[in-house]
């Protein structure tokens, strides 16, 4: 059974940092793109950052320069380092894996999803 499990969310003050982790089990994703999405209350799920199998990366404009995505294929784990957090970053953050092989910001292209982890940034 394939599982993606996020961790590392929490409550932080504006300007602070958090590091999210996404641990995969049930199969290896070293050859697959993975991504982070987020969904705030009353809003649609949106792309945050993605990383390809060769470690190419893509970021939403709203997080460029503040967030860094990375992966450790030996651990089958993906990370999201979030710095200079803002109240508008408050959301449930989800990790996802795309079995098709290409990095895309479209949530519908992702096949596996984690359960989400809450990130709350206070002002």
Long-range contacts (C-beta under 8 A, 24 or more apart in sequence): 1-26, 2-26, 2-27, 2-112, 3-114, 4-95, 4-96, 4-97, 4-112, 4-113, 4-114, 5-114, 5-115, 6-93, 6-94, 6-95, 6-114, 6-115, 6-116, 6-117, 7-117, 8-117, 9-93, 9-117, 9-118, 9-119, 10-118, 10-119, 10-120, 11-120, 11-121, 11-122, 12-85, 12-119, 12-120, 12-121, 12-122, 13-121, 13-122, 14-85, 14-86, 14-87, 14-121, 14-122, 14-123, 15-84, 15-85, 16-85, 16-121, 17-81, 17-82, 17-83, 17-84, 17-85, 18-82, 18-85, 18-119, 19-79, 19-80, 19-81, 19-82, 20-79, 20-80, 20-82, 20-93, 20-95, 20-117, 20-119, 21-77, 21-78, 21-79, 22-77, 22-78, 22-79, 22-80, 22-95, 22-114, 23-75, 23-76, 23-77, 24-76, 24-77, 24-78, 24-97, 24-112, 25-76, 28-73, 28-76, 29-73, 29-76, 29-97, 30-73, 30-76, 31-101, 32-97, 32-98, 32-99, 32-101, 33-97, 33-98, 33-101, 33-102, 33-103, 33-104, 34-71, 34-78, 34-95, 34-96, 34-97, 34-98, 35-69, 35-95, 35-96, 35-98, 35-103, 35-105, 35-110, 36-69, 36-78, 36-80, 36-93, 36-94, 36-95, 36-96, 37-93, 37-94, 37-95, 37-96, 37-107, 38-89, 38-91, 38-92, 38-93, 38-94, 38-119, 39-91, 39-92, 39-94, 39-116, 40-88, 40-90, 40-91, 40-92, 43-91, 45-94, 45-107, 47-105, 47-106, 47-107, 48-80, 48-93, 49-80, 50-103, 50-104, 50-105, 51-78, 51-103, 52-102, 52-103, 53-101, 56-103, 58-103, 58-105, 60-105, 62-88, 63-89, 82-119, 85-119, 85-121, 86-121, 87-121, 87-122, 87-123, 88-121, 89-119, 89-121, 90-119, 90-120, 90-121, 91-118, 91-119, 92-116, 92-117, 92-118, 92-119, 93-117, 93-118, 93-119
